[in-house]
């Protein structure tokens, strides 16, 4: 079962930072999950929220803030700033995959250009079918559909997109859903696992991966 470090183990590291990526790899993560959006000067940056308020001491939107400013900020109480997508690839050791969640439309071509520069195994995920379709039209990189409800409809959408995996909210996972998803040929990676009890329940259901906030929630 894959251990997928959610935002680089956001429960114990400054999320979506180079520091988190390196720490997650060192802690044994099979994959590191990150979030990507475009900043005000046009670069692809790794940051979950659309606005800066929740994670930094700054205000305003990521889309309106230039890279130079983003890199000077601090994530939480760390001294880590907002990295570019390329910087995360550079920081990731060999043998660890990267799950790139696209947080907005219009990123496919630029993301794929970055992917092409590295040998890293990549999985692209999104809640938005059109975003995944834009990637599928340009590349054969594996895709995963994220969803928090409506598992039957989500499987239909994932099938139409040619996804390799589905990423359901953990409460969508029961034996029936897992069996149906596996029968349709999908890997199932459940999010976001925050406790060992949640991890044990999902492992017993035979999910393929756990998207977890801390190394203690990983299961073999």
C-alpha positions as a printed NumPy array, in Angstrom:
array([[  0.   ,   0.   ,   0.   ],
       [  1.418,   3.338,  -1.046],
       [  2.086,   6.03 ,   1.52 ],
       [  1.248,   9.362,  -0.121],
       [  2.457,  12.341,   1.915],
       [ -0.359,  14.907,   1.811],
       [  1.276,  18.263,   1.04 ],
       [  4.521,  16.679,   2.254],
       [  3.034,  15.372,   5.547],
       [  1.246,  18.618,   6.388],
       [  0.57 ,  17.472,   9.937],
       [  4.251,  17.575,  10.848],
       [  5.915,  19.763,   8.175],
       [  5.319,  23.236,   6.675],
       [  2.988,  22.152,   3.918],
       [  3.797,  22.277,   0.211],
       [  7.377,  23.443,   0.768],
       [ 10.733,  22.127,  -0.369],
       [ 11.454,  21.386,   3.286],
       [  8.304,  19.255,   3.526],
       [  9.042,  17.372,   0.321],
       [ 12.532,  16.437,   1.489],
       [ 11.335,  15.481,   4.963],
       [  8.506,  13.334,   3.573],
       [ 10.884,  11.458,   1.292],
       [ 13.289,  10.901,   4.181],
       [ 10.416,   9.575,   6.315],
       [  9.668,   6.88 ,   3.757],
       [  6.826,   8.283,   1.656],
       [  6.3  ,   6.456,  -1.633],
       [  4.71 ,   9.575,  -3.142],
       [  4.476,  13.226,  -2.181],
       [  1.222,  15.038,  -2.944],
       [  1.411,  18.76 ,  -3.739],
       [ -0.949,  21.494,  -4.956],
       [ -0.198,  23.682,  -7.968],
       [ -1.594,  27.012,  -9.118],
       [ -0.332,  30.033, -11.083],
       [  1.039,  33.113,  -9.337],
       [  0.817,  36.768, -10.317],
       [  4.019,  36.78 , -12.386],
       [  2.965,  33.676, -14.313],
       [  5.016,  30.892, -12.74 ],
       [  3.575,  27.64 , -11.435],
       [  3.843,  27.589,  -7.646],
       [  3.091,  25.003,  -4.993],
       [  0.382,  26.316,  -2.681],
       [ -3.007,  24.959,  -1.695],
       [ -5.222,  27.96 ,  -0.975],
       [ -6.269,  30.624,  -3.457],
       [ -5.408,  33.269,  -0.866],
       [ -2.365,  33.802,   1.331],
       [ -4.128,  34.618,   4.581],
       [ -4.456,  31.155,   6.069],
       [ -0.842,  30.012,   5.772],
       [  1.311,  33.129,   5.741],
       [  1.397,  36.521,   7.406],
       [  0.4  ,  38.139,   4.114],
       [ -2.952,  38.931,   2.518],
       [ -4.215,  38.796,  -1.036],
       [ -4.507,  36.119,  -3.691],
       [ -1.778,  33.884,  -5.044],
       [ -2.95 ,  34.759,  -8.558],
       [ -2.19 ,  38.445,  -7.939],
       [  1.112,  37.99 ,  -6.087],
       [  4.429,  37.759,  -7.965],
       [  6.833,  34.904,  -7.371],
       [  9.474,  37.083,  -5.736],
       [  7.017,  38.078,  -3.023],
       [  5.747,  34.527,  -2.528],
       [  9.246,  33.2  ,  -2.052],
       [  9.935,  35.808,   0.629],
       [  6.967,  34.698,   2.742],
       [  7.001,  32.124,   5.54 ],
       [  4.676,  29.136,   5.642],
       [  3.27 ,  28.895,   9.159],
       [  5.988,  29.317,  11.763],
       [  8.724,  27.989,   9.469],
       [ 11.259,  29.914,   7.433],
       [ 10.153,  28.124,   4.239],
       [  8.707,  30.166,   1.403],
       [  6.45 ,  29.236,  -1.503],
       [  8.351,  27.096,  -4.045],
       [  7.893,  26.754,  -7.764],
       [  6.818,  23.437,  -9.231],
       [ 10.291,  23.009, -10.717],
       [ 11.923,  23.558,  -7.318],
       [  9.857,  20.743,  -5.852],
       [ 10.947,  18.406,  -8.633],
       [ 14.554,  19.361,  -7.982],
       [ 14.165,  18.595,  -4.268],
       [ 12.505,  15.201,  -4.691],
       [ 14.873,  12.222,  -4.391],
       [ 14.853,   9.496,  -6.997],
       [ 12.387,   6.699,  -6.456],
       [  9.708,   8.904,  -4.886],
       [  6.69 ,   9.779,  -7.033],
       [  4.948,  13.139,  -7.236],
       [  1.166,  13.491,  -7.111],
       [  0.463,  16.904,  -8.611],
       [ -2.988,  18.242,  -7.808],
       [ -4.039,  21.017, -10.18 ],
       [ -6.036,  23.636,  -8.289],
       [ -7.21 ,  25.625, -11.306],
       [ -7.688,  25.409, -15.055],
       [ -5.182,  26.527, -17.668],
       [ -2.134,  24.808, -16.154],
       [ -1.858,  21.667, -18.275],
       [  0.598,  22.764, -20.943],
       [  2.986,  24.49 , -18.54 ],
       [  2.863,  21.61 , -16.052],
       [  3.642,  19.081, -18.741],
       [  6.607,  21.166, -19.877],
       [  8.005,  20.94 , -16.34 ],
       [  7.299,  17.204, -16.094],
       [  9.246,  16.581, -19.292],
       [ 12.434,  17.89 , -17.681],
       [ 12.525,  15.191, -14.996],
       [ 12.449,  11.391, -14.719],
       [ 10.126,  11.5  , -11.703],
       [  7.011,   9.321, -11.783],
       [  4.021,  11.686, -11.862],
       [  0.308,  11.327, -11.196],
       [ -1.92 ,  14.331, -11.96 ],
       [ -5.078,  14.734,  -9.892],
       [ -7.921,  17.234,  -9.771],
       [-11.501,  17.624,  -8.629],
       [-12.266,  19.21 , -12.009],
       [-12.912,  16.932, -14.979],
       [-12.135,  19.646, -17.533],
       [ -8.726,  20.183, -15.942],
       [ -7.925,  16.482, -16.239],
       [ -9.255,  16.4  , -19.797],
       [ -6.852,  19.196, -20.763],
       [ -3.962,  17.064, -19.512],
       [ -5.266,  13.948, -21.286],
       [ -5.45 ,  15.816, -24.592],
       [ -1.737,  16.653, -24.39 ],
       [ -0.137,  13.693, -22.666],
       [ -0.446,  10.103, -21.491],
       [  0.561,  11.003, -17.912],
       [ -1.648,   9.019, -15.472],
       [ -4.662,  10.85 , -14.068],
       [ -6.698,  10.596, -10.868],
       [-10.111,  12.101, -10.185],
       [-10.593,  13.577,  -6.714],
       [-14.057,  13.61 ,  -5.181],
       [-15.794,  14.017,  -1.837],
       [-19.249,  12.638,  -2.648],
       [-21.208,  10.86 ,  -5.374],
       [-18.858,   7.888,  -5.786],
       [-20.903,   6.184,  -8.516],
       [-20.964,   9.303, -10.684],
       [-17.279,   9.867,  -9.968],
       [-16.405,   6.405, -11.277],
       [-18.327,   7.148, -14.466],
       [-16.429,  10.411, -14.896],
       [-13.085,   8.747, -14.17 ],
       [-13.869,   6.092, -16.78 ],
       [-14.697,   8.697, -19.42 ],
       [-11.411,  10.497, -18.693],
       [ -9.34 ,   7.324, -18.856],
       [ -8.079,   7.795, -15.301],
       [ -5.631,   5.357, -13.763],
       [ -6.861,   6.055, -10.234],
       [ -9.61 ,   7.597,  -8.179],
       [ -8.982,   9.633,  -5.042],
       [-12.104,   9.522,  -2.846],
       [-12.638,  11.262,   0.456],
       [-12.097,   8.581,   3.068],
       [-15.775,   8.481,   4.094],
       [-16.744,   7.471,   0.548],
       [-14.799,   4.255,   1.012],
       [-16.595,   1.06 ,   1.919],
       [-16.16 ,  -2.504,   0.717],
       [-18.713,  -2.119,  -2.061],
       [-17.109,   0.985,  -3.499],
       [-13.581,  -0.431,  -3.316],
       [-14.652,  -3.637,  -5.073],
       [-16.466,  -1.695,  -7.785],
       [-13.536,   0.659,  -8.341],
       [-11.039,  -2.195,  -8.504],
       [-13.328,  -4.076, -10.85 ],
       [-13.32 ,  -1.052, -13.151],
       [ -9.514,  -1.063, -13.153],
       [ -8.847,   1.885, -10.865],
       [ -6.344,   2.209,  -8.072],
       [ -7.986,   3.769,  -5.019],
       [ -6.044,   6.303,  -2.952],
       [ -8.089,   7.674,  -0.047],
       [ -7.748,  11.165,   1.484],
       [ -7.062,  12.736,   3.88 ],
       [ -6.048,  10.243,   6.557],
       [ -5.359,  12.018,   9.84 ],
       [ -5.374,   9.223,  12.44 ],
       [ -4.067,   5.692,  12.745],
       [ -7.615,   4.451,  13.31 ],
       [ -8.689,   5.887,   9.964],
       [ -5.621,   4.327,   8.329],
       [ -6.395,   0.895,   9.772],
       [ -9.996,   0.988,   8.561],
       [ -8.974,   1.893,   5.029],
       [ -6.147,  -0.639,   4.954],
       [ -8.645,  -3.355,   5.908],
       [-10.726,  -2.341,   2.892],
       [ -7.698,  -2.952,   0.633],
       [ -7.248,   0.563,  -0.72 ],
       [ -4.132,   0.997,  -2.846],
       [ -2.831,   4.14 ,  -1.192],
       [ -3.352,   6.369,   1.809],
       [ -2.995,  10.138,   1.414],
       [ -1.847,  10.954,   4.926],
       [ -0.89 ,  13.952,   7.056],
       [  1.826,  12.185,   9.077],
       [  4.204,   9.237,   8.718],
       [  2.547,   7.443,  11.649],
       [ -0.551,   6.915,   9.467],
       [  1.332,   5.032,   6.739],
       [  0.62 ,   1.33 ,   6.376],
       [  2.598,  -1.346,   4.546]])
